[in-house]
């Protein structure tokens, strides 16, 4: 991820991760109880908030994300800008899960 992508996505990672305290706690508990998995049930709850957050970005930030993605994935340039932003949505969800894994390991009182 480029520094520019990180700058744009960093606030989205935080806002999406904590859009619901209940879902955040349930995701952490699921990770703690079940260990490492390819996908978690509660992870799916973050897809729509991630999509909304990316759609709410200013057009200038969206343009930067799309341009950076096209630079990195020149073979898939045929994708529309909306499809590219959906791939960023998946990246946001992955980062939320990564942060939840770290947080679940720090949680002492369930």
N, C-alpha and C positions, 0 to 999 in steps of 0.2 A: 504494500500500500504506500502510495506516495505521501509526502508530507502535506500536500494540498488536500488529498483525499482525507487524511486523518484530521486535518483542521476542520473540514466541513462535516465529517461524520461524528467527531468526538461528542458534541452536544446531543446528537441524535442517539448515540449509544446509551448515554445516561438517561435521557428522557424516556426512551422506550423501555429500558430495563426497569425503571421505577414508575411506570405509568399506573401500575396497580401493586400495592404492597402485598395483597393477598396472593396474586399470581407469582410474584417474585419469591415469596416465602414457600409456596408450593413447589416451584421449580427447584429451589435449593433443597427442599426436603426430598424430592424425587431423586435428585442427583446423589444426595447423601445416602438414601436408602438403597438405591439400585446400582450405584457405581457408574462407571464409564459405559455409555451406550452410544449408538450412532444417532439416535433421536429420542427425545423425551416428550411425553404427552403434553406437558405444560409449555414446552417450547413453541407449539403451534399457536398458542395464545398471543405470541409476539409478532406474528406475520402482518396482521392488519395494522397495528400501531406503527410498525416499521414502514409500511407502505404509505400511511397517512403522513408520517414525519418527512419522508422523502418528497412527497408531493407538495408539502408546505414550504419546501426550500425556495429561496429566491431563484429566479431563472438563471442568474449568473452562476450560482453554485451548481445548479443542475447541469449547465453547459460544461463547467469544469469537470464534473464527475464523468459525464458522457465522453468528453474529449480524452480524458485520461484512460478511460476504459478502452476506447477505440485504439489508442496508442499501444496498449498492452496486448490487445486481442485483435490484431489486424485481420486475422482470418475470419472473424465474425462481424465484420463491419456492416453486414446486411441487416443486422438487428435494428429495430426501431429504438428511438430514445427511451420510450416507455419500457420496452423489454430490458434495456440496459439498466434502467433505474430499478426494475424488479430484481435484477441480479444483486444490486446493492442492498436491496431489502433482505435478501438471504444472508448477505455479509453482516448486516446489522444483527440479525437473529443469532448468527453464529457467535458474534462478539458478546451478545447478552448471555448466551449459554456459557461461554468461556468465563465471563465475570461471575456468573452464578456458581460455577465449579469452585472458583477461588473463594467466594463468599461462603459456600457450604462447608468448606474445610476449616473456616475460621469460626463458624457458629458453634457456640458451646451450649446454649440453652434452647432446646426445641420446645 
